[in-house]
Amino acid sequence: MMRHFAMGWLLVLAAAAWLPAQHAAPVRVATFQCDVTPPLGGHPIIWLKPLSTVEDPLWAKGIVLEQGDQRYVICAVDWCGLGNSSHRLFREKIAAAAGVDVSRVAVQTVHQHTAPYTDGDAQRLLDQTAAPLRYVDFKFLDEVTDRLAAAVKESLAHFQTVDAVGHGEAKVERVASSRRIVTPDGKLHGRMSATKDAALRALPEGFIDPVLRTVTLARGDKPVVRLHYYATHPQSFYQDARASADVPGIARQRMEQKEGVFQIYFTGCSGDVAMGKYNDGTPKAREELAGRLYAGMEAAVAATRYAPIGRLQWRALPVVLPLPADVEARAAKDRALLADAKADPIARTLAACRLAFVARAKEPLEMSGLRIGAVHLLHLPGECMVEFQRFAQEIKPGEFLAVAAYGDLGPGYICTEQAFREGGYEPSASRVAPDTERVLKDAIVRLIEGICCCSDRNDRN
């Protein structure tokens, strides 16, 4: 019974929305994209660094799916993160442009660290101090979301009918590796995205999900759009002033150029997965990593098998994640750090982000799932560890399920209880409690199984 997982209590504020589309209606898809690169010297990339060079553009890429009178939107953004009201802003602007309720829109970031990590609520807290920092440019945020909304609206004039959904998968060689390796002596080793220490790189690959999964929507034998899902931190380098879509952006663009087919990339649950075993931070390593990821995409495309698309089903599930038991003591320290004009600017910014999540903690995060024929897509908030993806894939063994994490990054890392016991970076950077694992897993089961907590199964609109 799924690792003997006991269904615990759920902190869910509302019932799942189970939104079936008309069975007989044709399915149509529209694709959209928008350049979301900040201007030079403007809105910073993670955390406070003004942009000085655009190595390659950052994109928001997505699809609008329609069947009968039902419409849904999923979007991947080449940013490091969107938290709290900033994530909501992207979803609301897209929803208005597509003519749907916000509960029918999923926005995930790809999580490159050569891109913005934006939380407008944190900036508002910084603005209240005697020494505010320039973390979010609200004018740019409004402009970029307006441009994205315009791209979504314009795409509605270019729907294409699709009648087949394909899925394929392939193992990606020598890209992902665990960031958390426990050696036989019981010592925890942290191996991050770029690792120059040969001894750390020599440690085992560790617990990952090595499979890249590709979903294709097609008309007859002609693919219209491909969605790729793979679980690893996507950056090969960071902490300088370059904007880049990095390894996944390189691989995605190569596939698009090769096929002439619209390609979207989603990052799976990879809070504890990175490229450190195979990446020494050099340009040569980045090119090799991109090549191996691209080879995985090619193999997954070659393995794709098609079936009639059938009907679409969308489920949305709001969930509240528990805060740490010592949240008040933590918040007091963060308020003091935020107010300290002499403190490290990034530390102050992170304190503001933590306080921003505490302030909205009772406002639910939203998970969603989309079923396209026999294909399941799952959209999760936060920076989830890979265990949550592996767990989700066990719920319906033998069925195809792809997971995109990095939705609303308000909660930061979402770790397992074991990780909290072991310690290390990820649980120290989490803004939620260890029992979040049980809460989130319960919610994943409910979402995938389509269990409704109320008597009617109507749209929440």
C-alpha positions as CSV (number, residue, x, y, z in Angstrom):
1,M,0.0,0.0,0.0
2,M,2.4,2.7,-1.3
3,R,5.1,2.1,1.2
4,H,2.5,1.5,3.9
5,F,1.7,5.2,3.9
6,A,-1.0,6.0,6.4
7,M,-3.5,8.6,5.3
8,G,-3.2,11.3,7.9
9,W,-5.2,14.4,8.7
10,L,-5.4,16.9,5.9
11,L,-5.1,20.7,6.3
12,V,-7.2,21.4,3.2
13,L,-9.4,24.4,3.2
14,A,-11.6,23.5,0.3
15,A,-12.6,20.5,-1.7
16,A,-10.9,19.5,-4.9
17,A,-12.3,21.0,-8.0
18,W,-13.0,18.1,-10.5
19,L,-13.6,19.7,-13.8
20,P,-14.5,17.2,-16.6
21,A,-14.7,18.4,-20.1
22,Q,-17.4,17.4,-22.6
23,H,-16.7,13.9,-23.7
24,A,-17.6,14.4,-27.4
25,A,-16.1,17.8,-28.0
26,P,-12.8,18.1,-29.9
27,V,-9.7,19.2,-28.1
28,R,-7.9,22.3,-29.2
29,V,-4.5,23.7,-28.1
30,A,-2.9,27.1,-28.5
31,T,0.8,27.8,-27.7
32,F,2.2,31.0,-26.4
33,Q,5.6,32.4,-25.4
34,C,6.8,35.7,-24.0
35,D,10.3,37.1,-23.4
36,V,10.5,37.6,-19.6
37,T,14.2,38.7,-19.4
38,P,14.7,41.8,-17.1
39,P,16.2,44.9,-18.6
40,L,20.0,45.4,-18.1
41,G,20.5,47.0,-14.7
42,G,16.9,46.6,-13.8
43,H,14.9,44.0,-11.9
44,P,17.5,41.8,-10.2
45,I,18.3,38.2,-10.7
46,I,18.7,36.0,-7.6
47,W,18.8,37.6,-5.2
48,L,19.8,41.3,-5.7
49,K,22.2,41.3,-8.6
50,P,21.4,43.7,-11.4
51,L,21.6,42.2,-14.8
52,S,24.7,43.1,-16.9
53,T,24.6,40.5,-19.7
54,V,21.9,38.5,-21.4
55,E,23.6,35.3,-22.5
56,D,20.3,34.0,-23.9
57,P,16.7,35.1,-23.3
58,L,14.4,33.9,-20.5
59,W,11.0,32.7,-21.7
60,A,7.6,32.0,-20.4
61,K,6.2,29.2,-22.5
62,G,2.8,27.6,-22.2
63,I,-0.3,26.1,-23.7
64,V,-4.0,26.8,-23.5
65,L,-6.1,23.6,-23.8
66,E,-9.8,23.8,-24.7
67,Q,-12.5,21.2,-24.9
68,G,-16.1,22.3,-25.3
69,D,-16.7,25.1,-22.8
70,Q,-13.7,24.0,-20.6
71,R,-10.3,25.7,-20.9
72,Y,-7.1,25.3,-18.9
73,V,-3.6,26.9,-19.0
74,I,-0.2,25.6,-18.0
75,C,2.9,27.7,-18.2
76,A,6.6,27.3,-17.5
77,V,8.7,30.4,-16.7
78,D,12.5,30.6,-17.0
79,W,12.8,32.3,-13.6
80,C,14.3,30.9,-10.4
81,G,11.1,31.4,-8.4
82,L,7.8,33.2,-7.9
83,G,6.5,33.5,-4.4
84,N,3.2,34.5,-2.7
85,S,1.5,37.5,-4.4
86,S,4.0,37.5,-7.3
87,H,3.0,33.9,-8.2
88,R,-0.6,34.9,-7.8
89,L,-0.1,37.9,-10.1
90,F,1.2,35.7,-13.0
91,R,-1.7,33.4,-12.6
92,E,-4.3,36.1,-12.4
93,K,-3.1,38.0,-15.5
94,I,-3.0,34.7,-17.5
95,A,-6.4,33.7,-16.2
96,A,-8.0,37.0,-17.3
97,A,-6.3,36.8,-20.7
98,A,-7.5,33.2,-21.2
99,G,-11.0,33.9,-19.9
100,V,-10.9,31.4,-17.1
101,D,-10.9,31.2,-13.4
102,V,-7.5,31.4,-11.7
103,S,-8.0,27.8,-10.4
104,R,-7.6,26.6,-14.0
105,V,-4.1,28.1,-14.4
106,A,-0.9,26.4,-13.3
107,V,2.4,28.5,-13.4
108,Q,5.6,26.7,-12.6
109,T,9.1,28.2,-12.7
110,V,12.0,26.2,-14.2
111,H,14.3,27.4,-11.4
112,Q,17.4,28.5,-13.2
113,H,19.6,30.5,-10.8
114,T,20.6,32.9,-13.7
115,A,17.1,34.5,-13.4
116,P,14.9,36.4,-11.0
117,Y,13.5,34.9,-7.7
118,T,10.7,37.3,-7.0
119,D,8.4,37.8,-4.1
120,G,6.6,41.1,-4.1
121,D,5.3,40.6,-0.5
122,A,9.0,40.5,0.7
123,Q,9.7,43.7,-1.1
124,R,6.8,45.4,0.6
125,L,8.3,44.4,4.0
126,L,11.7,45.7,2.9
127,D,10.1,49.0,1.9
128,Q,8.8,49.4,5.5
129,T,12.4,49.4,6.9
130,A,14.7,52.4,7.4
131,A,17.1,51.0,4.8
132,P,15.0,49.3,2.0
133,L,16.7,47.2,-0.6
134,R,15.8,47.0,-4.3
135,Y,14.7,43.4,-4.6
136,V,11.5,43.7,-6.8
137,D,10.8,46.3,-9.5
138,F,7.0,46.4,-9.4
139,K,6.9,48.5,-12.6
140,F,8.8,45.8,-14.5
141,L,6.7,43.1,-12.8
142,D,3.5,44.7,-14.1
143,E,4.9,45.2,-17.5
144,V,6.2,41.7,-17.9
145,T,2.9,40.1,-16.7
146,D,1.0,42.4,-19.1
147,R,3.1,41.2,-22.0
148,L,2.6,37.6,-21.0
149,A,-1.1,38.1,-20.7
150,A,-1.1,39.7,-24.2
151,A,0.7,36.7,-25.6
152,V,-1.9,34.3,-24.0
153,K,-4.8,36.4,-25.4
154,E,-3.2,36.5,-28.9
155,S,-2.7,32.7,-28.9
156,L,-6.5,32.2,-28.6
157,A,-6.8,33.2,-32.3
158,H,-4.6,30.3,-33.2
159,F,-6.1,27.2,-31.7
160,Q,-5.2,23.9,-33.4
161,T,-7.3,20.8,-33.1
162,V,-5.4,17.8,-31.7
163,D,-6.7,14.3,-31.6
164,A,-3.9,12.3,-30.1
165,V,-1.8,12.4,-26.9
166,G,1.6,10.7,-26.9
167,H,3.9,9.8,-24.0
168,G,7.5,8.6,-24.0
169,E,10.3,8.4,-21.5
170,A,14.0,7.8,-21.4
171,K,16.7,7.6,-18.8
172,V,19.0,10.6,-18.8
173,E,22.6,9.6,-18.4
174,R,25.1,11.6,-16.2
175,V,23.1,14.7,-15.5
176,A,21.1,14.5,-12.2
177,S,22.7,13.5,-8.8
178,S,21.6,13.7,-5.2
179,R,22.6,16.8,-3.3
180,R,22.4,14.8,0.0
181,I,24.7,11.8,0.2
182,V,25.0,9.8,3.5
183,T,28.2,7.7,3.6
184,P,28.5,4.5,5.6
185,D,30.0,6.4,8.5
186,G,26.7,8.2,8.8
187,K,28.0,11.6,7.6
188,L,25.8,13.8,5.4
189,H,27.6,15.3,2.5
190,G,26.1,18.2,0.6
191,R,26.9,18.2,-3.1
192,M,25.5,21.3,-4.8
193,S,25.0,22.3,-8.5
194,A,28.7,22.9,-9.4
195,T,31.2,20.8,-7.5
196,K,34.9,21.3,-8.0
197,D,35.8,18.8,-5.2
198,A,36.7,15.6,-6.9
199,A,36.0,13.6,-3.8
200,L,32.5,14.9,-3.6
201,R,32.0,14.2,-7.3
202,A,33.2,10.6,-6.8
203,L,30.4,9.9,-4.3
204,P,27.5,7.8,-5.6
205,E,24.8,9.3,-7.8
206,G,22.3,8.8,-5.0
207,F,18.5,8.8,-4.8
208,I,17.1,10.6,-7.9
209,D,14.5,10.0,-10.6
210,P,16.7,9.6,-13.8
211,V,13.8,9.4,-16.2
212,L,12.8,12.3,-18.5
213,R,9.2,12.1,-19.5
214,T,7.8,13.7,-22.6
215,V,4.1,14.4,-23.4
216,T,3.1,15.2,-27.0
217,L,-0.2,16.6,-28.3
218,A,-0.6,15.8,-32.0
219,R,-3.0,16.0,-34.9
220,G,-2.8,12.7,-36.7
221,D,0.9,11.9,-36.9
222,K,1.9,15.6,-36.7
223,P,3.1,16.8,-33.3
224,V,1.9,20.2,-32.3
225,V,3.6,20.7,-28.9
226,R,5.9,18.7,-26.6
227,L,6.1,19.0,-22.9
228,H,9.3,17.7,-21.2
229,Y,9.6,16.9,-17.5
230,Y,12.9,16.1,-15.7
231,A,13.9,16.4,-12.0
232,T,17.2,18.2,-11.3
233,H,18.2,21.7,-10.3
234,P,18.7,23.2,-13.7
235,Q,21.6,25.5,-13.2
236,S,25.2,24.8,-14.1
237,F,26.4,28.1,-12.8
238,Y,25.1,31.2,-11.0
239,Q,26.0,34.1,-8.7
240,D,27.1,36.4,-11.5
241,A,25.2,39.0,-13.5
242,R,24.3,36.8,-16.6
243,A,20.8,35.9,-17.6
244,S,20.5,32.4,-19.1
245,A,17.9,29.7,-19.5
246,D,21.0,27.4,-18.9
247,V,21.1,23.7,-19.5
248,P,17.3,23.0,-20.0
249,G,17.0,26.1,-22.2
250,I,19.8,25.0,-24.4
251,A,18.4,21.5,-24.8
252,R,14.8,22.8,-25.3
253,Q,15.9,25.2,-28.1
254,R,17.9,22.5,-29.9
255,M,14.8,20.3,-29.9
256,E,12.7,23.1,-31.2
257,Q,15.1,23.9,-34.0
258,K,15.5,20.2,-34.9
259,E,11.7,19.4,-35.1
260,G,10.1,22.8,-35.8
261,V,7.7,21.8,-32.9
262,F,6.9,24.0,-29.9
263,Q,8.8,22.7,-26.8
264,I,8.2,23.4,-23.1
265,Y,10.4,22.2,-20.2
266,F,9.2,21.7,-16.6
267,T,11.5,21.0,-13.6
268,G,10.3,18.1,-11.5
269,C,10.7,17.6,-7.7
270,S,14.4,18.4,-7.3
271,G,14.9,20.2,-4.0
272,D,17.6,17.6,-3.2
273,V,18.8,16.9,-6.8
274,A,21.4,18.8,-8.8
275,M,24.1,18.3,-11.4
276,G,27.0,18.4,-8.9
277,K,28.4,15.0,-9.6
278,Y,28.8,15.8,-13.3
279,N,29.4,19.5,-13.2
280,D,32.6,21.3,-12.2
281,G,31.2,24.7,-13.2
282,T,33.1,25.1,-16.5
283,P,31.5,26.0,-19.8
284,K,32.6,22.6,-21.2
285,A,30.7,20.8,-18.4
286,R,27.6,22.9,-19.2
287,E,27.7,22.0,-22.9
288,E,28.1,18.3,-22.1
289,L,25.2,18.4,-19.6
290,A,23.0,20.2,-22.2
291,G,23.9,17.6,-24.8
292,R,23.1,14.7,-22.5
293,L,19.7,16.3,-21.5
294,Y,19.0,16.8,-25.2
295,A,19.8,13.2,-25.9
296,G,17.3,12.2,-23.3
297,M,14.7,14.4,-25.0
298,E,15.4,12.8,-28.3
299,A,15.2,9.3,-26.8
300,A,11.8,10.1,-25.1
301,V,10.5,11.5,-28.3
302,A,11.6,8.4,-30.2
303,A,9.9,6.2,-27.6
304,T,6.6,8.1,-27.8
305,R,3.4,6.1,-28.4
306,Y,0.1,7.8,-29.3
307,A,-3.5,7.1,-28.2
308,P,-6.8,9.0,-28.9
309,I,-6.9,12.1,-26.7
310,G,-10.3,11.4,-25.2
311,R,-11.5,13.9,-22.6
312,L,-9.6,16.4,-20.5
313,Q,-10.0,16.5,-16.7
314,W,-8.6,19.2,-14.4
315,R,-8.5,19.1,-10.6
316,A,-7.5,21.9,-8.3
317,L,-6.7,21.4,-4.6
318,P,-6.0,24.2,-2.1
319,V,-3.8,23.0,0.7
320,V,-2.3,24.7,3.8
321,L,1.1,23.5,4.9
322,P,1.9,23.6,8.7
323,L,4.5,26.1,10.0
324,P,7.4,25.1,12.3
325,A,6.6,24.7,15.9
326,D,9.0,27.5,16.8
327,V,7.7,29.9,14.1
328,E,7.2,32.8,16.5
329,A,10.8,32.7,17.7
330,R,12.0,32.4,14.1
331,A,9.9,35.3,13.0
332,A,11.2,37.5,15.9
333,K,14.8,36.9,14.7
334,D,13.8,37.6,11.1
335,R,12.1,40.9,12.0
336,A,15.3,41.9,13.8
337,L,17.5,40.9,10.8
338,L,15.1,42.7,8.4
339,A,15.4,45.9,10.4
340,D,19.2,45.8,10.7
341,A,20.6,48.1,8.0
342,K,24.1,46.8,8.6
343,A,23.2,43.1,8.0
344,D,24.1,41.3,4.8
345,P,21.6,42.4,2.1
346,I,20.8,38.9,0.9
347,A,20.2,37.7,4.5
348,R,17.8,40.6,5.0
349,T,16.0,39.7,1.7
350,L,15.7,36.1,2.8
351,A,14.3,37.2,6.1
352,A,11.7,39.2,4.3
353,C,10.8,36.2,2.2
354,R,10.4,34.0,5.3
355,L,8.2,36.6,7.0
356,A,6.1,37.1,3.9
357,F,5.2,33.4,3.9
358,V,4.4,33.4,7.6
359,A,2.0,36.3,7.0
360,R,0.1,34.4,4.3
361,A,0.5,30.9,5.7
362,K,-3.2,30.4,6.3
363,E,-3.9,31.4,2.7
364,P,-3.8,28.0,0.9
365,L,-1.3,27.1,-1.8
366,E,-2.9,25.5,-4.8
367,M,-2.0,22.2,-6.4
368,S,-3.5,21.0,-9.7
369,G,-3.6,18.0,-11.9
370,L,-4.5,17.6,-15.6
371,R,-5.5,14.3,-17.2
372,I,-5.2,14.1,-21.0
373,G,-6.5,10.7,-22.0
374,A,-4.2,8.2,-20.2
375,V,-1.6,10.9,-19.3
376,H,-1.5,12.5,-15.9
377,L,0.2,15.9,-15.2
378,L,0.8,17.1,-11.6
379,H,1.6,20.6,-10.6
380,L,3.1,21.1,-7.1
381,P,4.0,24.2,-5.1
382,G,7.4,24.8,-3.4
383,E,10.8,23.3,-3.9
384,C,9.8,19.6,-3.2
385,M,12.3,16.9,-2.7
386,V,12.4,14.1,-5.3
387,E,10.6,11.7,-2.8
388,F,7.3,13.4,-3.5
389,Q,7.7,12.8,-7.2
390,R,8.6,9.1,-6.7
391,F,5.7,8.8,-4.3
392,A,3.2,10.3,-6.8
393,Q,4.3,7.8,-9.5
394,E,3.5,4.9,-7.2
395,I,-0.2,5.9,-6.8
396,K,-1.2,4.6,-10.2
397,P,1.5,2.1,-11.2
398,G,1.6,1.4,-14.9
399,E,0.1,4.7,-15.8
400,F,2.1,7.7,-17.2
401,L,2.5,10.6,-14.7
402,A,4.7,13.6,-15.1
403,V,5.4,16.1,-12.2
404,A,6.2,19.8,-12.4
405,A,7.3,21.4,-9.1
406,Y,8.3,25.0,-8.4
407,G,4.8,26.5,-8.4
408,D,4.3,29.0,-5.6
409,L,7.7,29.1,-3.9
410,G,6.4,30.8,-0.7
411,P,7.1,27.8,1.4
412,G,10.7,27.3,0.1
413,Y,11.9,23.8,0.4
414,I,9.4,21.0,1.1
415,C,11.4,18.3,2.7
416,T,10.9,14.8,4.1
417,E,10.8,14.1,7.8
418,Q,13.9,12.0,7.3
419,A,15.7,15.0,5.9
420,F,14.7,17.1,8.9
421,R,16.2,14.4,11.2
422,E,19.4,14.3,9.1
423,G,19.8,18.1,9.0
424,G,21.7,19.8,6.2
425,Y,21.0,22.8,4.0
426,E,17.5,22.0,2.6
427,P,15.6,21.6,5.9
428,S,17.4,24.6,7.3
429,A,16.0,26.6,4.4
430,S,12.5,25.3,4.6
431,R,9.7,27.5,5.9
432,V,7.3,24.7,6.8
433,A,7.2,21.9,9.4
434,P,8.5,18.3,9.2
435,D,4.9,17.0,9.2
436,T,4.4,18.8,5.9
437,E,5.5,15.5,4.3
438,R,2.3,13.8,5.5
439,V,0.1,16.7,4.6
440,L,1.4,17.0,1.1
441,K,1.4,13.3,0.4
442,D,-2.2,13.1,1.5
443,A,-3.0,15.9,-0.8
444,I,-1.2,14.3,-3.7
445,V,-3.2,11.1,-3.2
446,R,-6.5,13.0,-3.2
447,L,-5.5,15.0,-6.2
448,I,-4.5,12.1,-8.4
449,E,-7.3,9.8,-7.3
450,G,-9.8,12.6,-7.8
451,I,-11.4,12.1,-4.3
452,C,-13.8,14.9,-3.7
453,C,-14.4,16.1,-0.1
454,C,-17.9,17.4,-0.8
455,S,-21.1,16.0,-2.3
456,D,-21.2,17.9,-5.5
457,R,-18.5,17.8,-8.2
458,N,-19.1,21.1,-9.9
459,D,-16.7,23.7,-11.1
460,R,-15.7,26.2,-8.4
461,N,-16.2,29.2,-10.7
